[in-house]
Amino acid sequence: MSNKIDGFGQQPAQVSGGRRDEAVKRVDGENAGHPRSVTEDQVTLTDSARQLQRLSEEVAAAPELDTARVAALRQAIERGEYQVDARRVADRMLALEHTLAGL
């Protein structure tokens, strides 16, 4: 299947190569000498994008590694004293899914 590109919308392309505060002049001379209004780009984040941004910031602020906790867990595992609380793991996984789904 092929798609024909036919200039959908028929809006002229806007090209900028200079400073944003410079006036833009048409090449064909129409409205020559009259500055054209320049609109600024705007980005709108969705709720999930905001949430991901917030989570990213929290992860970046968290310490990389708690060496004392790692050592304590390693010793507990070696002694056979470490037990996994399956219900807690499942609850946390569900909470993560709910957070990511926005529920």
N, C-alpha and C positions, 0 to 999 in steps of 0.2 A: 504494500500500500504506500502511495506517495502523497505527500501533502504539498499543496502549492502555497508558497509564501507570497501573499498579494498585498502586503502593506496594511494589514488589519488595523482598523481604527483611523488610518490616514492622518496621523499626527506627525508633524515634522520632528525629526530627531534633533535633540539639543546636544551640542558638543561644546565642551569648555576646555580650554587649554591654558587659560590665563588665570588671573586673580578673580575671585567671586564678585568683587565690587566694581569690576570694569563693565561698562555698557557693552551689550552684544548688538552688533549691527548685522543686518541681513545682507547677504552677498548680492542679491539681485537688485539692491538699491531701494526696495520698498521700505518705507519708514527709516530711510538712511539718516543717521545723525540723531535719531530719537532712541534713548536708552530703553531697553526691553526689561521688564520686571524679571528679577531672578528669584525663584522660589527656593527655599531651603528644603533639603531632604529631611524626612522625619521617619523615625522608627518607632513602632508600637509593639511592645512585648505582650504576648499572651500570658495568661495566668501560669500556665505550665512553664513558659520560658522564664518568668520571674522566679518561680519556685526553683528551677534548675540553677538560676543565677545565684539565688540565696544559698542553696545547698553547696554550690561551688565555692562561694565565699567562706562558708563554715568549714569546709574541708581544708581550704587553704589556710585558715586561721588555726586549725587544730595542729597539735604537735605531731611530727612524723611518726615517732615511735616512743612508746613508754618502756624503756629498757628494764626498769624495775619490775613491771608487770610481766613482761616477757620472761624474765629470769624466774619469777615465782611460778608462772604457769609451766615452764619447762621442768622445774624441779617437781612440781605436783604430778606431772605426767610421768616422769621417770620413777617416782615412788608409787605410781599406780593409784594416786589419790584423786586425780582429776576426773570428775564425772560431768557428762554433758546433760544439761537439763533440756530434754527434747521439746517440752511444752514452751519453754522460754524462747528457744530458737525458732519454733514455729510461729509464736506470737510476734516475734520481731520481724520475721519474714513477711507475715501478713500486714503488719503495720507499714513496712516499707512499700509493699504493693499498694496499699491504700493511699499512702503519701504520693507515690508516683502517678497513681490514677486520679488523684485529686478528690478522693472521697472523704 
